[in-house]
Amino acid sequence: MLTTWKSTSTTTTNNTFTGTTLSSWTRQQKLAMIAGFVILGILLGLSACSKQSPKPALVSISGPAQTASASTVTTPTVTTTASTTPAAPKKVHKKRPTTVTYRDANSGVSFVYPRKFELVTGDKAQPEFANMGAASMNFVQPGGVTVATVALPAASYPGTDFTSAFFNVNVNRSLSEQECSHFAFVDTRNADGEPVDAEKVKVGSKEMEMTSDFSASAIKQAEAQYYHSYENGACYEFVLGLATAGYGTADGVEPVDRAAVFAKLEKILASVKIQPVEQERVAEKRVTDGEPAK
């Protein structure tokens, strides 16, 4: 009887213990399993994030060559240029023409002469043969007026007997065309001492009447060439003059090349142009000179 009770009691006890133990283990397992799932979810999340993020280690390993290349491409090139001060513009010295053109509106005369020659106009334009006095006009009637005179520099021919030379323009409005073709005095240098008639010559594009005059003393000589041209109702006179002195009286003085001097003066004469003059201007000029207007 006793044995049977113990066995039942034991069995009951064992059943009760066993049920209690299983029930308790199931709750622990649940907690463990929940914790495991949580940890597993965290690990899986971290793993996924690590897979999506860039790998700095790999980039840093392959970086040196690429970094150098990238720095070469992206870095802007700075070009350093030496600052240069702009050079100041050089002054251009324009050479003045060697010749000058003279024009007179009242007479219509114009001519070209070398700039180094001296031009005189108006009342002071009366030409002179250095120490031999003024050169006379060669009109057959009075009424001539000096327009302009161009003189060569005194030192044009050093070491020679040259003293002066000039180109002179005169105008006489009281002469007819026939009277203009004559001269008050003509060349008298022929062997018989007879005057030489004027000759017609062509200078440049103009035909003119021409004569010459020569005078001399023991040590001084003066020669003049006269040219007449009738235009604009007036007689135009052009005088080429040369004066010399000293040859044969002082050592080292040579005779000047007269042909060369007159060639320079004839070049001025060849450039002469005579433009038409308005009659009103001519009348005003005559009144100014004391002539009655016609």
HELIX and SHEET records of a PDB file:
HELIX    1   1 LEU A    2  GLN A   52  1                                  51    
HELIX    2   2 PRO A   56  ILE A   61  1                                   6    
HELIX    3   3 GLY A   63  THR A   74  1                                  12    
HELIX    4   4 GLY A  122  ALA A  125  5                                   4    
HELIX    5   5 ALA A  130  MET A  132  5                                   3    
HELIX    6   6 GLU A  177  CYS A  180  1                                   4    
HELIX    7   7 ARG A  258  ALA A  270  1                                  13    
HELIX    8   8 GLN A  279  THR A  288  1                                  10    
SHEET    1   A 3 THR A  99  ARG A 103  0                                        
SHEET    2   A 3 VAL A 109  PRO A 114 -1                                        
SHEET    3   A 3 LYS A 273  ILE A 274 -1                                        
SHEET    1   B 7 GLU A 118  THR A 121  0                                        
SHEET    2   B 7 GLY A 144  ALA A 151 -1                                        
SHEET    3   B 7 PHE A 162  ASN A 172 -1                                        
SHEET    4   B 7 ALA A 234  ALA A 245 -1                                        
SHEET    5   B 7 LYS A 220  GLU A 231 -1                                        
SHEET    6   B 7 LYS A 206  ALA A 216 -1                                        
SHEET    7   B 7 GLU A 199  VAL A 203 -1                                        
END                                                                             
